[in-house]
Amino acid sequence: APPFTFGEYMDILRGQVRDSVAWLGERPGILHVRRHLAATPLLKGLPDFRPLRIEMLRAEKLDALLDILNRIEEKYGVMPSAE
């Protein structure tokens, strides 16, 4: 099977965020998932990613975290090279 596109991976991450919030509630769900998002291998090595990573770690609301993920997809839009 062909690899997922960057957009498909971002859809999966957004789904995991929503699932975590649905399962645990907004605040605990965000606390649970944001550290995993910030460390995901998908986002490692992206240029100038540090400010967005810090924003993810500080996000406290579902809408804010989803906005950050949307901005990441808009900014990087393609699967980073694994070189």
N, CA and C atoms as an extended XYZ file, in Angstrom:
249
Properties=species:S:1:pos:R:3:atomname:S:1:resname:S:1:resid:I:1 pbc="F F F"
N         0.848       -1.189        0.000 N   ALA     1
C         0.000        0.000        0.000 CA  ALA     1
C         0.889        1.246        0.000 C   ALA     1
N         0.466        2.267       -0.701 N   PRO     2
C         1.256        3.499       -0.704 CA  PRO     2
C         1.250        4.152        0.675 C   PRO     2
N         2.300        4.876        0.991 N   PRO     3
C         2.345        5.537        2.307 CA  PRO     3
C         1.280        6.631        2.387 C   PRO     3
N         0.900        6.935        3.613 N   PHE     4
C        -0.051        8.023        3.821 CA  PHE     4
C         0.576        9.345        3.400 C   PHE     4
N        -0.260       10.274        2.984 N   THR     5
C         0.219       11.627        2.724 CA  THR     5
C         0.339       12.355        4.060 C   THR     5
N         1.037       13.479        4.065 N   PHE     6
C         1.164       14.281        5.272 CA  PHE     6
C        -0.219       14.696        5.767 C   PHE     6
N        -1.105       15.073        4.844 N   GLY     7
C        -2.468       15.464        5.206 CA  GLY     7
C        -3.237       14.325        5.860 C   GLY     7
N        -3.054       13.111        5.369 N   GLU     8
C        -3.731       11.955        5.973 CA  GLU     8
C        -3.214       11.704        7.389 C   GLU     8
N        -1.898       11.842        7.588 N   TYR     9
C        -1.352       11.702        8.940 CA  TYR     9
C        -1.914       12.780        9.860 C   TYR     9
N        -2.028       14.000        9.356 N   MET    10
C        -2.570       15.082       10.172 CA  MET    10
C        -4.028       14.812       10.527 C   MET    10
N        -4.795       14.229        9.605 N   ASP    11
C        -6.180       13.840        9.905 CA  ASP    11
C        -6.217       12.810       11.027 C   ASP    11
N        -5.294       11.859       10.991 N   ILE    12
C        -5.215       10.843       12.041 CA  ILE    12
C        -4.897       11.500       13.383 C   ILE    12
N        -3.934       12.427       13.396 N   LEU    13
C        -3.583       13.120       14.647 CA  LEU    13
C        -4.766       13.913       15.184 C   LEU    13
N        -5.490       14.613       14.299 N   ARG    14
C        -6.672       15.360       14.751 CA  ARG    14
C        -7.714       14.410       15.326 C   ARG    14
N        -7.876       13.249       14.714 N   GLY    15
C        -8.814       12.250       15.231 CA  GLY    15
C        -8.400       11.749       16.606 C   GLY    15
N        -7.108       11.554       16.813 N   GLN    16
C        -6.621       11.112       18.121 CA  GLN    16
C        -6.857       12.172       19.185 C   GLN    16
N        -6.700       13.433       18.812 N   VAL    17
C        -6.976       14.518       19.752 CA  VAL    17
C        -8.452       14.499       20.137 C   VAL    17
N        -9.319       14.420       19.146 N   ARG    18
C       -10.764       14.394       19.422 CA  ARG    18
C       -11.147       13.178       20.268 C   ARG    18
N       -10.576       12.018       19.957 N   ASP    19
C       -10.870       10.801       20.728 CA  ASP    19
C       -10.428       10.948       22.179 C   ASP    19
N        -9.258       11.517       22.396 N   SER    20
C        -8.751       11.712       23.756 CA  SER    20
C        -9.672       12.631       24.551 C   SER    20
N       -10.120       13.709       23.915 N   VAL    21
C       -11.024       14.648       24.584 CA  VAL    21
C       -12.379       13.988       24.849 C   VAL    21
N       -12.876       13.214       23.888 N   ALA    22
C       -14.162       12.532       24.073 CA  ALA    22
C       -14.085       11.511       25.210 C   ALA    22
N       -12.954       10.858       25.324 N   TRP    23
C       -12.784        9.810       26.327 CA  TRP    23
C       -12.534       10.377       27.722 C   TRP    23
N       -11.694       11.402       27.836 N   LEU    24
C       -11.258       11.888       29.141 CA  LEU    24
C       -11.860       13.235       29.546 C   LEU    24
N       -12.470       13.949       28.612 N   GLY    25
C       -12.909       15.315       28.869 CA  GLY    25
C       -11.883       16.272       28.285 C   GLY    25
N       -12.279       17.548       28.153 N   GLU    26
C       -11.401       18.466       27.413 CA  GLU    26
C       -10.034       18.646       28.075 C   GLU    26
N       -10.000       19.107       29.301 N   ARG    27
C        -8.694       19.393       29.923 CA  ARG    27
C        -7.835       18.137       30.083 C   ARG    27
N        -8.352       17.068       30.707 N   PRO    28
C        -7.507       15.868       30.837 CA  PRO    28
C        -7.129       15.256       29.478 C   PRO    28
N        -8.043       15.313       28.524 N   GLY    29
C        -7.752       14.769       27.194 CA  GLY    29
C        -6.652       15.529       26.493 C   GLY    29
N        -6.684       16.863       26.616 N   ILE    30
C        -5.636       17.694       26.020 CA  ILE    30
C        -4.302       17.429       26.709 C   ILE    30
N        -4.309       17.378       28.038 N   LEU    31
C        -3.066       17.109       28.769 CA  LEU    31
C        -2.472       15.762       28.371 C   LEU    31
N        -3.347       14.777       28.179 N   HIS    32
C        -2.901       13.428       27.814 CA  HIS    32
C        -2.265       13.408       26.418 C   HIS    32
N        -2.891       14.062       25.472 N   VAL    33
C        -2.483       13.894       24.078 CA  VAL    33
C        -1.421       14.891       23.612 C   VAL    33
N        -1.365       16.067       24.192 N   ARG    34
C        -0.468       17.081       23.624 CA  ARG    34
C         1.004       16.706       23.723 C   ARG    34
N         1.409       16.038       24.787 N   ARG    35
C         2.827       15.654       24.879 CA  ARG    35
C         3.179       14.592       23.841 C   ARG    35
N         2.207       13.746       23.505 N   HIS    36
C         2.445       12.739       22.471 CA  HIS    36
C         2.540       13.405       21.097 C   HIS    36
N         1.704       14.411       20.874 N   LEU    37
C         1.756       15.128       19.598 CA  LEU    37
C         3.094       15.832       19.416 C   LEU    37
N         3.554       16.470       20.467 N   ALA    38
C         4.802       17.229       20.374 CA  ALA    38
C         6.002       16.326       20.102 C   ALA    38
N         5.896       15.050       20.457 N   ALA    39
C         7.013       14.120       20.289 CA  ALA    39
C         6.831       13.162       19.114 C   ALA    39
N         5.732       13.287       18.364 N   THR    40
C         5.489       12.338       17.289 CA  THR    40
C         6.591       12.395       16.233 C   THR    40
N         7.047       11.251       15.758 N   PRO    41
C         8.106       11.222       14.738 CA  PRO    41
C         7.699       11.932       13.443 C   PRO    41
N         6.419       12.012       13.173 N   LEU    42
C         5.937       12.675       11.967 CA  LEU    42
C         6.402       14.133       11.918 C   LEU    42
N         6.506       14.775       13.076 N   LEU    43
C         6.829       16.201       13.119 CA  LEU    43
C         8.307       16.467       13.404 C   LEU    43
N         9.060       15.420       13.677 N   LYS    44
C        10.497       15.584       13.948 CA  LYS    44
C        11.209       16.074       12.694 C   LYS    44
N        12.111       17.001       12.887 N   GLY    45
C        12.939       17.469       11.795 CA  GLY    45
C        12.319       18.526       10.900 C   GLY    45
N        11.090       18.942       11.194 N   LEU    46
C        10.494       20.005       10.386 CA  LEU    46
C        11.234       21.314       10.670 C   LEU    46
N        11.570       22.057        9.642 N   PRO    47
C        12.292       23.311        9.863 CA  PRO    47
C        11.417       24.338       10.592 C   PRO    47
N        12.026       25.063       11.502 N   ASP    48
C        11.345       26.123       12.250 CA  ASP    48
C        10.092       25.619       12.969 C   ASP    48
N        10.132       24.389       13.463 N   PHE    49
C         8.963       23.792       14.106 CA  PHE    49
C         8.872       24.134       15.590 C   PHE    49
N         9.959       24.544       16.191 N   ARG    50
C        10.001       24.741       17.642 CA  ARG    50
C         8.871       25.629       18.184 C   ARG    50
N         8.591       26.789       17.582 N   PRO    51
C         7.503       27.619       18.127 CA  PRO    51
C         6.141       26.911       18.118 C   PRO    51
N         5.869       26.142       17.068 N   LEU    52
C         4.594       25.413       17.017 CA  LEU    52
C         4.576       24.280       18.042 C   LEU    52
N         5.703       23.638       18.244 N   ARG    53
C         5.800       22.580       19.256 CA  ARG    53
C         5.511       23.156       20.641 C   ARG    53
N         6.078       24.309       20.939 N   ILE    54
C         5.841       24.958       22.225 CA  ILE    54
C         4.359       25.315       22.363 C   ILE    54
N         3.761       25.827       21.292 N   GLU    55
C         2.323       26.126       21.327 CA  GLU    55
C         1.507       24.876       21.632 C   GLU    55
N         1.875       23.736       21.012 N   MET    56
C         1.152       22.482       21.281 CA  MET    56
C         1.250       22.109       22.749 C   MET    56
N         2.428       22.262       23.321 N   LEU    57
C         2.623       21.890       24.717 CA  LEU    57
C         1.888       22.813       25.682 C   LEU    57
N         1.547       23.993       25.236 N   ARG    58
C         0.841       24.958       26.081 CA  ARG    58
C        -0.660       25.000       25.834 C   ARG    58
N        -1.121       24.379       24.765 N   ALA    59
C        -2.545       24.418       24.417 CA  ALA    59
C        -3.390       23.801       25.535 C   ALA    59
N        -4.490       24.465       25.842 N   GLU    60
C        -5.377       23.974       26.900 CA  GLU    60
C        -6.802       23.724       26.431 C   GLU    60
N        -7.112       24.090       25.209 N   LYS    61
C        -8.457       23.926       24.661 CA  LYS    61
C        -8.388       23.134       23.362 C   LYS    61
N        -9.431       22.369       23.106 N   LEU    62
C        -9.505       21.556       21.897 CA  LEU    62
C        -9.369       22.421       20.648 C   LEU    62
N       -10.121       23.514       20.578 N   ASP    63
C       -10.067       24.368       19.396 CA  ASP    63
C        -8.663       24.904       19.151 C   ASP    63
N        -7.970       25.291       20.211 N   ALA    64
C        -6.610       25.826       20.071 CA  ALA    64
C        -5.665       24.763       19.529 C   ALA    64
N        -5.764       23.540       20.041 N   LEU    65
C        -4.876       22.466       19.593 CA  LEU    65
C        -5.169       22.082       18.144 C   LEU    65
N        -6.449       22.022       17.785 N   LEU    66
C        -6.798       21.706       16.399 CA  LEU    66
C        -6.339       22.817       15.455 C   LEU    66
N        -6.411       24.061       15.903 N   ASP    67
C        -5.916       25.178       15.093 CA  ASP    67
C        -4.415       25.039       14.834 C   ASP    67
N        -3.675       24.662       15.855 N   ILE    68
C        -2.228       24.467       15.691 CA  ILE    68
C        -1.952       23.356       14.679 C   ILE    68
N        -2.677       22.256       14.774 N   LEU    69
C        -2.484       21.153       13.831 CA  LEU    69
C        -2.829       21.594       12.408 C   LEU    69
N        -3.872       22.400       12.262 N   ASN    70
C        -4.230       22.917       10.941 CA  ASN    70
C        -3.131       23.814       10.386 C   ASN    70
N        -2.557       24.653       11.238 N   ARG    71
C        -1.474       25.533       10.790 CA  ARG    71
C        -0.235       24.735       10.403 C   ARG    71
N         0.038       23.655       11.137 N   ILE    72
C         1.172       22.790       10.779 CA  ILE    72
C         0.952       22.203        9.390 C   ILE    72
N        -0.254       21.704        9.141 N   GLU    73
C        -0.538       21.124        7.827 CA  GLU    73
C        -0.437       22.182        6.730 C   GLU    73
N        -0.944       23.385        6.985 N   GLU    74
C        -0.858       24.450        5.991 CA  GLU    74
C         0.595       24.848        5.722 C   GLU    74
N         1.397       24.922        6.781 N   LYS    75
C         2.779       25.376        6.638 CA  LYS    75
C         3.661       24.346        5.941 C   LYS    75
N         3.496       23.088        6.300 N   TYR    76
C         4.423       22.059        5.800 CA  TYR    76
C         3.831       21.246        4.650 C   TYR    76
N         2.566       21.006        4.663 N   GLY    77
C         1.793       20.450        3.573 CA  GLY    77
C         2.266       19.207        2.844 C   GLY    77
N         3.505       18.845        2.963 N   VAL    78
C         4.005       17.640        2.295 CA  VAL    78
C         4.746       16.794        3.319 C   VAL    78
N         4.829       15.525        3.055 N   MET    79
C         5.536       14.621        3.953 CA  MET    79
C         7.014       14.986        3.962 C   MET    79
N         7.579       15.240        5.136 N   PRO    80
C         9.012       15.551        5.176 CA  PRO    80
C         9.852       14.385        4.704 C   PRO    80
N        10.960       14.709        4.116 N   SER    81
C        11.881       13.693        3.613 CA  SER    81
C        12.521       12.951        4.776 C   SER    81
N        12.738       11.653        4.610 N   ALA    82
C        13.342       10.826        5.668 CA  ALA    82
C        14.851       10.705        5.468 C   ALA    82
N        15.442       11.595        4.713 N   GLU    83
C        16.885       11.512        4.429 CA  GLU    83
C        17.711       11.803        5.646 C   GLU    83
